[in-house]
Amino acid sequence: MGSASSTNRHQATHHGGSSINSYPATRNRRSSTGQRRTATPGVAFSPLHQVAGSISSAGSGGSNVPHGRIVSSGSTAAAAATISRPGAYSISRDGAGPTQVFRVQIPHEVRPGQEFQVIAGTRTVRVRCPPESRGGQYLQISVPPDPIARPNTQGMAVLTSVTGQEGGGAVPMTAEVMAANEQQQRQQNESSTHQSTPSAPPTTYMVTVPAGISPGMQFAVEIEGQRMMVTCPQNVQAGMNLRILPPSSQPGQQYNGANGVSLDRPPEQQQRSTFTSPSPPMMQMFEVIVPPGVRPNQPFSLLAGGQRVLVTCPPNVRPGQKIRFQLPISNPETNDNPPSVQLSYDSIKDGWARTIRVTDMKFQWVRMDENGEIDLSTATRFDVKHSAYTRRLTFLEGNDPRMRTGKLELVSANESSVDSCVKRAGKEVVGYSEISDAHQRSYEEKAVWFQNICKDRLRVDWNMGHIRINIRREHLLHDSIEAVMSLGRDDLRKIWRFEFLGEVGIDAGGLAREFYELVTSQIFDADTGLWLSNSTNQMAMRINPASEISCPEDHLIYFRFLGRIMGKALFDGQLVKGHMVRHLYKHILGWPITFEDLELADESYYNSMKSLLQVENAEDMCLDFTFTEDAMGMNKVVDLIDDGANVSVTNDNLPEFLEANLKYHMMERVKPQMTELLLGFFDVIPEPLLTIFDFQELELLMCGLPSINIDDWMKHTNYQGYFEQEGEKSKTVVWFWQIVRDELDQETRARLLQFATGTSGVPSRGFSVLQSNDGNIRQFCINGVTKVYSLYPRSHTCFNRIDLPVYDSKDELREKLKIAIATSATGFDIE
């Protein structure tokens, strides 16, 4: 089996049957002291070995032998036989033998800088001829020890059921593990209670603004051994005194110095610098005036440094008085583009916004009312316009340490929270200030930042071990599940290398791409019975509620496996072959689910539920709190609440009926499958990193930006309303396509497609076969409307239609279209 090349330009010479001849190498003898004669110090990695060597005097023999540079090394068939079976193998150098030194002769036809192959012991290595050497001369090369390949003999880890029910590949939680989880939960509750206990007021200090500092500029101060940056407030000049609040020490925030990294790295690691743990964040103190109408212990929202912050008014403070709080900010000495620190009460109207709680530095959702203030209404009943829910996933230990389990539930959106930092081995590796900065970046910049964090700070170094996955193409899904489900969570952040057994191939990236594409396309295939095409969009897949019937013994294993594969693909910058319905991306991100999300999941059922609001007497509909599920052609009546079949729907309990239906369709009907999917995903990806994306961006990141043929899109577009007669010649339509073709980048075009159809997926045969909610072909449609009907473009994803107002100018169309696209992911009212 060939090895991957250490650089891309070497792949062609070592892929499959190489045309380079292999020459034998002679092992150097040991000296009388037992030491090998001058050996090039080298470090090893598998499947490649790269050694930096120095050059001695050139010659055809003698004691001064030049040191050659090994470009790559691969085991011979005998050595590779140890990992020739399907499965996952942990590759490391624990217990490996010493480095071996060989003497080789440069082939006469090889020139400086060219490569040639030699057989060194049991392995074939490729050597680059040094600049000062010529054909016929001898080189001395150091070959690192053979890596140790350890097969996973434990087999697949068993899933643990938190409900006590067995099935689908999950077994009930043991009493021992259950007791350990209960103890852990008690400790977390005690810790949470302790953190929420009010502490003594922090000590403030007086500092003098240095000379040359003007309002808005930052200057450094050092207090109690801590260095922090202070922004000079408005109306304050150099020489004046300021009262500041120094940062408190953060427990667990320890930072190591840079560690040396050996040359034993795969190609992608050779292109980047060694990661150094981030220095502790600077703390910025903010002083704000409590807005009018805010009462003690009542939260209010404002923008601080570009991040929406949730501040609770202290007990003895009234509107008009000043309060202080502090937030971490990026260190301007290590940040090429330090963010400007801003305070603003800028309003977002009628929608949900993510804020940072200054009390515990956790992200939390809050609803903004029509006046741009936090909605503090205490109404507990469901409201189709205002109520929203987010998933809460509580992680628990499983029976097998490799496979944790968890409890999934829907809670009110303002009750859920997410950490604002990422820790690894108990140490913070990504802080709030970095995540906050990333929130304000463009999608492209977010994607690059995310991948760099995964590669530089979270991925296990190659020298610490990596994973080799062997699979048979004819048993692709079976072998892949066996391998991936046998790994622990730490293994999922190691570098993976793939081999299709019986095929000659080098995993320099191509095999990995093929693996993710083949595996995800197979598992998303509706024929497996695990997923179904969504009723409102055939390009988007939804979880099959009856997957247990299709795969009764292991359907949950498939979903846990897919979650791990999607997380690992995202971690490694690979793409998956399958688009999901919108609310699944929201569940991954922990975004609010509203009643409107039901429309995109099942438009006809959504309309029937919404029509109940217009009924004068709900009892006349003869409904109860049940839903009839079509399970593989068989009807199954499901209670939406306890004893729902005996609870009639009335005007009084109609809100609860609508709420129960929303929760059932968005989660309860596929809760076991969704639990495993999310658990697998978060086995790899830390949730705080995902807070920088919206659900549209997440789909683009996981599935890639689509290749959109504008000519094909235009050709298969229908026109209705005010555009029906003139069609594509209508002035507004001409402007629309000019903007799409000439002014929108690839990302914004993809967002426009998501806005119009509900997904960024394009049918393989183009826009001519775009389908609607009934499964029939319904091509893209632009419906002309007046600005009285709608000031902004509106979408009807079930029908692949955009209602486009007749605008007076191209500039007006551009502005309104971009706002409509941008706000489609926020849930904010743009009217």
N, C-alpha and C positions, 0 to 999 in steps of 0.2 A: 504494500500500500504506500503510495507516495505521500510526502509531507507537504504542508503548505510552505510557500516561500516567505522569506522574511520581508521582501519588498515586492510590490506588484509587478515590477518589470522582470522578475525572475519566474513568474508563474508559468509562462509559456514553455520554458525550457524544462520544467519539472512536472508538467501535467501529463498524466497517462504515461504512454511509452516515450521516454526521453531519448533524444537522438545523441545525447552526450555519452561517450564511453566512460566506463568506470575503471579506475586503475587501482592496483593493490597498494596498501600502505604497510609499512614495517613499523612494528612497535619498538620504541626506544628501550634499551636495557636500563636497568636500575644501576646506580652507582654502588660502591662498596658500602656506603652508609645506609643503603636501602632506599635512598631518595632517587626519584627520577631525575635525569639530567634536564637542564633548563626547559621547563614546561610553561607554556603560555597560561597564565591564570585565566580560567574561564568559569562561567556560570552556565547552568544548563536549564533548558526548558523543553517541553515536548508539545507538539511534534517537531518543533524547530529548535536549533541550537545556534546561537550567534555569539562569537567570541572575538573580542578586540585583541589583536596581537601586535607586538612591536616588531620591527624589522631589524635584523642584524645585517652584517656585511653579506653581500651577494656572492654566491659561489656555487660551484657544482659539487662540493663536498667539504670535508674538513669539519672542524669543531664549531665554527660559526655558521649556524644554519638559520636562514630567515624563518621567521614565524609567520605562518599563513593564517588567513582569516576564514573560519568556517562560516559559510552563509546559511546552510541548512543541513539537517541530518535526519535521516529516517531509518527506522529499524528494518532489518531484513525480514523475510517471510517467517523465519523461525522465531524471531523476537516478537513479531506481530501476532503470532498464533495465540498468545496468551489473552488477547482481547478481540478474538475473532467471532465471538458469539453476540447475539443481540443483548442489549442492556445498557446500563449507565455504569461507567468506570471512573473512579476517582484517580486522577493522575497526580502524583507528587514525587518528591525525592527523599522522603523519609526512609532511612535505611539503605539508600543507594550507595553504590561503591565509589571508589575514588576516581578522579579524572585520569584518563589515559592519554599518553602522548605518543604520537605516531610521526614517522618520517616518510614523506611522500616526494616523488619526483614530478615536477611540472611537465606535462606533455609538451612536445616540441612545437606543436601548432598553437599553443595557448600564449596569448600576449598579455601584458600587464592590464589588470582590471577585468579580464575575462574570468569566467568560472569553469571549473571542471569537477567531475565526480571522482571520488576515490572510495574504495571499500576499506573501512577501518574496523577491524574486528568483525562484529556481526551486523554492522550498520553501514549504510551508504551515506556519505556526507558530500556536500558540495563546497568547494573551496574557491575563494576569489584570489587570483594571482596578485601579489603585492606589486606596487608601482615599480620597484627597483629590481624585480626578478624577471627572469626570462625562461623560455622553454629549455628543459634539460637540467635546470638547477633543482636543488632539493629544498623542501620546506619542512618545518616542524609544526605540527598542529596538535592542539589539545582538544580532546573529545570528552565532553562532560559525561558523567555516568548515566546509564540507562535509567529512565524514569520508572517508578514503581506504579503499576496499574492494579488497582484493587477493585474487583467487582463488588457490587452491592449484593451481599448474600442475604440481606434481611427481606428482600422482596418488597412488594408494594406496601406502603403504610395504609392501615385501615382507617376509614373515616369514623368519627365519633358523633353519635346523635345526641343532641341536648334534650330532645323531647322524650327520650326513653324508648322510642319506636325503632325497630330494626327493619332494614330494607334499603334497596337501592345501592348497596355497598357500604352502608353505615351500620354500626353496632351501638348498643346503648352504652352510656358512660359508666365506668366502673365506680363503685362506692368510694374507692381510694381517691380517684381523680376528682370525683364530685366534691369530696371533703376538702381537697386542696384548692379547688376553685372557689368554694365558699369562703375559705380562710383568706384567700387573696382578695376577694370582693370586700370582705370586712376591712381589710387593711387599706384598700383604696378609699373606702367610704370614710374611714378615720382620717386618712391623709387629706381628703377633700374638705372635711369639716375643719381640720386644723388650719388649712390654707385660707379658708373663708373667715377665720376668726380675725377681727380687727386688730391691727398691731399699733404700736406706739407711733405717733407722728414722726416722720423722718426729719433729720437734722438738715437745715439749710445753711448755706455759706454765702458770705458777701465777697464778690470779686470786683475788680476794677477793669473796665474795658480798656484794652491796650491802645496805644497810639496808632493811628493809621486805620483803625477799624471803623467802618461806617455801618448804618443799619442794613441788615440782611447778610452781612459777612459773618464768617465763623472764625473763632479763635480758640486755642487750646488752653485748658487749665488743668492743674494737677492738685487733687485733694485726697488726702489720706492714701497716697500712693496710687491713686487711680487717675488716669488721664482721660479727659472727656472733652468733647467739642461743644461749644456754646454758640448759638446764633444770636447776634446782636439784635435786640428788638427795635421796632420803629420808635422814633423820637428819643433814642438813646445815642449819645455820642461818646467818642473816646474820652477817657478820664472819669466818666460817670460810674457809679457803683451799681452792681446787679446782685440780686439774691438768687442763688441757684440751688438746685437739689441734686446732690451727687448720686450716682447709680449705686444701688445696693448690690452686694455680691450675690451671684446666682449659683445656687448649689448644683453641683454636677457639671458645671461648665469648666472643664479642664482641657487644656490644649497641649499637645505634644509638639516638639520640634520636628523638623523635616527628617525623615528617615532615608538612608541611602537605598537606592534601587539598583539591583543588578542589571546587567545587560540581557538577562534571561527574560525577555518579554516578547509577546507576540507582535506582529506587524503593527496593529493599530496602537499599541502602547508605545512603540518606538517613536511615534510622531508627536507625542505630547510630553510635557514636562512633568516632573514628579509633583504630586499633590502635597501641599503643605496645609495642615489644619488651619482654619481661619483664626485670626486673632480675635480676642473678645470684642464684641460690638461696642461702639460708643453709645452713650445714653444721652438723649436730647430731652431737656425739660421744656414742657409747654405750659404756658399760663393763659387761661381762657376765662372769659366772663360768662357766668351762667345765664343762658338765654331767658327772656321773659316767659312766664307760664310754667317753668320747671319747678317742681316741688322737691323738697328733701327726699332722698332715697329713690328719686325717679331718674331713669336713664335719659340721656340725650345724645345726639349723634353730631359729629363734625368731621371735617377732613383735616388730617394732620400729616404733612409730608406726603400727600397723595393717597393716603390710606384712610378709609372710613373707620372712625374710632367710636366706640361706645363707652361713654363716661357716665358714671352714676353720681348724682349730686349728693355731696356729704350731708349728714343729718342737720347740721347747724348753719347751713349756707342757704342764702336766698338769691333770687334772680338779681343780676347786676353786680354780685360779688365775684371776686376772682378765686379760682382754684387752680392747682398745679397737678400735672401728672407727667410721667416720663415714658419714652419709647426708645427702643434700640434703633440706631440709624447706622448706615454703612460708614465705615472708616474712610474719610476722604483721602487718606494717605495711600490706601490700597484699592480705592475705587476710581477708575479713570473718569467716570461720569457721576460724581456725587450728586444725589438728589437734592433739589431745593426744598428746604423745610417750609411748609406752608400751613397756615391754619385757616379754615374756612367753614362756614355753616352752609355750604352749597347744598341745595336740596335735590333729592330724587323723589319724584312724585309717584304715588300709587304703584308700588312694586316692592320686591324683596331685595335687600342689599346685604352684603356680607361685611361685617364689622370686626374690629379687634377689641376684645374686652380688656381694658387696662388693669382690671383686678387680678386676672390670672393669665393674661396674654394668650387667650384662645380665640379662634375665629368663631363668630356666631352670626346667625341670620336674624335680621330684624325687618319688620314690615314698615315701609314708609307710607303715610296716608296721602290723601290728595293735596295736602298743604305742605308736603315735604317734611313733616315731623314724624317721629317714631309713633306708630300706632300702639297706644297703651290701653286699648279697649280690653275689658275683662270678659268679653263675651266668650262663652265656651262652646256654643253651638256652631255647627258647621255652616259656612257661608260659601256659596259657589264662586263668589267673586274674590273673596279675601283669604279664605282658609288655605293653608298649604302644609305639607308634611315632608319630612326628610327621613331617610333611613338611618337607623342607629344600629351599628354593628358592634357588639361587645365580644371581645376575643376571650376565649377560654382555653385552658389546656385540654388536649385530647388524650385518649388512651395511649396513643403512640406519640412520643415526643417530636417526631418528624412532622406531624400533621395536627395542628391545633384546630379547634372547632370554635363555634361562636353562636351568639343569639342575635337574630335579626328582627327588627321591629320598625314600624312607622310611628314617628312621634311628631308633635307640632313643630313646625320649622324653627321656631324661636327657642326650642328646648335643646337642640343639638349643638354641639361644639366640636371643634377640631384643633389639635395642637398647632402652634405656629412655628415649630422648629422640628428638626429631624435629628434623632440621636442614633449613634452606632456604638455598640458595646458600652452603653451608658454615658457616652460623651457626645456633646452637641457637635454636629458636623455641618448643619445648615441652620442658620438663625433666622429670627423673625425679620430682621432688617433686610436680608437678602431676598427672602420670599416676598416681602412687601415691595421691594424694588422691582422684582420680576412681574408683579401684578400689573405694573404700569407700562410694560413693554408691548411691542407688537407681537403678533402670533409667531412670526419667524424668529424673533429674538427670544421669545419664551421657549420655543422648541429647542433652540441651540443651548440655552441656559439649562434646560431640563436634562438634555443628553450629557452635557458636561458634568453636571452634578452626579448623575448615575455612574459615569465612567471614572471620574476623578476621585469621588469621595465615598461612593457606596459599593462599587464593584470590588470583589476580592482580588488582590494582586495575583498575577499569574504564578509567581513563585510560591505562593501560599497554597497552590493546588488548583486544578481546573478539572473539567468534566468532559469525558469522551462518551458520546452517545452513538451506539451502533444500532442500526435498524435495517430491516429487510423491506424493500420497496413493496413486495407483494403482501406484507403484513404491517404496513406503515402505521396504522392507527393502534393496533394491538401492541406492537413493539414500543411505540412512543409512549403510550400510557404506562406500560410496565416500567420503562426507564424513568420517566419524569416523576411518577408517583412513588418511586422508591427513594427520592431525594429529600433531604431536610431543607429547611428554609435557607440556611447559609449556602447550600449548594446552588440555589437558584440565582444567587448574585455572583457566582463564579463564571468564568469564561467557558462557554460550551463549544465543543468541536464535534462535528457530525460526520458519520461515515455510513454510506449505503453499502451494506455487505454485498460482496460479489461484483462491485463496480469499481472501476479505477477513477478516482476523483480526489481532488484536493480541496479541503474546506478553507479557502481563503476569503470566504464571505458568500460565495455563490451557493454552496450547499446549504448554508444556514438560511438564506433567503428562500431556497426551494423547499426546505423542510417546513418553515412556518407557513408558506403558501399552501403546500399540499395538505398539511395537517388541518389547518383551519378551514380550508375549502371542503374537506371531507366531513368535518364535524358539524359545519353549518348547513350541510346538504339536508334538505327536508326529508330525503329518503331514509335518513338515519332514525327519524322519529323523535329527535331531540329538539329540533327547531322547526318553526313554521314561518312561511312568508306572511308578513303583516297584512291584514285585510285592507288597510288604507294605502299601502305602498309595497309592491312586490319586491323592491330592492332591499327593504329592511326586514330583518328576521326578528321573530319574537320566540320566547321560550314556549315549548309545547307543554301545556298543563298536564297532558296525558303521556309524558315521556316515560313514566313508570310502566305503562302498558307496553311500550315499544321495547324497553330495556329494563325489565323488572328487577334484575339482580345487580345492576351496576350503573343505572342512569345517573346517580349522583356522583359517581366517580368520574364520568365523562365531564360533568360541569366543573368539578374541582380541577380536573386536568386542563380544561379549556381556560379557566381563570388563570392558572399558572402560566399557560402558554401565552395568553394575551398580555399578562404582566411582564413576562420575560421578553416578549417581542418589543414591548414598549421600552423596557429597560435597555435593550440592546440596539434600539433604533431600527427594528425590523417592522414589517407591515403584516397585518392579518387580512385574510381573504374573506371578509364578511362584514356587512353593515348591520347594526342592530337598531331596534326602535329607539326613539328619542329618550323615553323614560328610563331605559337601561343605562344610558350614558349619564343621566342625571343621578341615578342610584350610585354609580361608581364614584361620582364626584361629591355625592351628598348634597345635591341641589334640591330646592323645594319642588315638590310635586303638587300641581294644582288641578282643579277640575278640568281645565282646558287640555291637559295632557291626555285625558280620556278620549278626546276627539281624534287625536292622531293614532291612538291605539285601536279604537273601534268607533268609527264615525256614526254609524247607524245607531248603536247602543247609546252613544253620547247624546244624540238628538232625541232619542226616546226618553232618556233621563231628564234632559233639559225641558222637554215638553211638559213634564209633570209640574213644573213651576207655574204653568199657565192654567192648570186644571183647577176648577172651582172647588171640587170636593174629591180629594185623593182616594177616598174609600170607594168611589164609584169605579175605580180602576181594578178593584179586586186583587190587589197585590199583597204579597207578604215578604218577609225579610229572607228570601231565598234567591238563588240564581241557578238556572238549569245549564249545566255544563255538557257540551257535546264531546264525549270521550271516545274517539275512534268509532263514531257512528252510534254510540250508545249514550242515552241521556242519563245524566246524574244530577240529582238535586242537591245543592250545597247550601247549608245554613250560613247566612251572612253574619248573624249573631247567634248567641245561645238560644236554642229552641226557636229559630227564626221562622220555621214553617207555621208556628202558632201565633205569630205576631203580625197583625194586619197593618198595612201602611195607611196612615191618616194624615190629615193636615198638620197635626201636632208633631208627629214623629217623622215627617217627610225629610227634614234636614239630616236626621240620623240615617235614614234610608239611603240618601244620596252619598253621605259620607261612607257608609258601609260598602256601597258599590264601588266607589273610587278606591278605597283601600284594598278591596278584593281584586279588582282588575289590575291595579298597579303593583301589588305585591303578594297578597295572601294566596292567590291561585297558583303561584309558582314559587312560594317562599322557600321550600327545601332546595330547589334547584338554584335559586338566586343566592341563597346563603352560601352554597359551595362555590358558586362562580365568584362572588366577592371575596370569600376567604382565600381562594386560589390567587386572585389578582393581588390582594394585599400581602400574600406570602412574599411578593417580590417588591411591590411599589409602596413606599411610605406615603400615607394619605396626605400629609401636609404639602408635599410637592405638587399634588394635583389641584390645590386651591388656586393656582394661578391661571387655570384654564376654565373656559365655559364648555358646555356640552358639545357645541358645534366644533370648537377647537379640538376637543378630545377625539371626536370622530375623525377629523382630518389627520391628527397625529397618529392614530392607530391604523387607519385605512389608507392614508396618503392622499395627497391632493389629486383630484381626478383630472384626467386629460379631457378637456372639454373642447369639442369641435364647434366653434361658433357658427360656421356655415351650416353644419348639420342641425344645430339647434334652431337657427333661423328658418331653415327649409321646412322643418317639421313643427312649426308653430301656427296655431289657429288664432283668429282674431274675432272678438265679439264686442257687443255694446257699441260704443261710439267709434270703434275701429273696424267694425264689420265691413263697411262698404269700401273704404280705401285700403284696409289691411296694412301691409308693411310699408305702404307709401304715406300713411298718416304721419303728420309732422312729429307728434309725440313719440310714435313708434320708431321713426328714423332716429330721433335723439336717443331713445332707449338703447338701440343696438349699437349706436356709435359709442355711447358711454361704456357698454359692456365690452365691446371689442377693443377700444383704444385707451380707456382710462382705468378699467378695473384690472388688478393683478390676478394671478392665478388663485390666490387665497380668497379674494373677495368674490370672484366668480363662483368658487365652490360654496361660499356662504350664500350667494344669491340662489344657487341651486338648492341648498338646504332650506332656504326661506320659501321657495316655491313648491318643492316636492317633499320636504321633510327629511331628505338624506342627501349626502354628497355623491352617492353612487350613481353612475351612468350605466344603463344597460349595455351589454357587450355588443349589441347590434345597433347601438346609437339611439337617438331620441325618437326614431320612428316607431319604436316598440315600447315607449314609456307607458306604464300601466297606471290605472286608477284604483280606487278602493274596491271595485267589484272584480278586479282581476282582468278586465278588458283593457285594450289599448286605448289610452286617452292622452293624446299629445299635449304638449305644453300650450297654454292658452294665455293670451293677454286680453283682458276685458277692459274696455274703455269706460270710465265713470267720470262723473263731475266731481269737482272739489267740494261741493256741498255734501255729497255722499261720503267722501273720505278725503282728508287733506294729504294723507300719506298712502303709498302703495300698500295694499293688503294682500295676503296670500290665502289660498284655499288648497292646502296640501293634499287633501283627499281627491281633488280634481286637477292637480298640477296647474293651477290657475293663479294669475296675479291680477288683481283689480288695480289698474293704473289710471290715476286721475289725468285729465287733459290739462297739462300745464301750459303756462304762458311763455316759458322760456326753457332753454336747455339747462341753464344754471339752476333754476328752481327744481327741475326734475332730478338733476344730479344730487342736490342737497337732500331732497326728501327721500330719494331712493337709498342713499347711503345711511341715512338715519334709520329707515325701516329695516335695513339689513342688520345694522349694528345693534338695534334694540330687540331684535327677534329672539335673542338668547337671554334677555334679562327679565322678561315678564313685566316691564314697566309700561305704563300707559303713555303713548306718544300723541294722543289727541289734544 
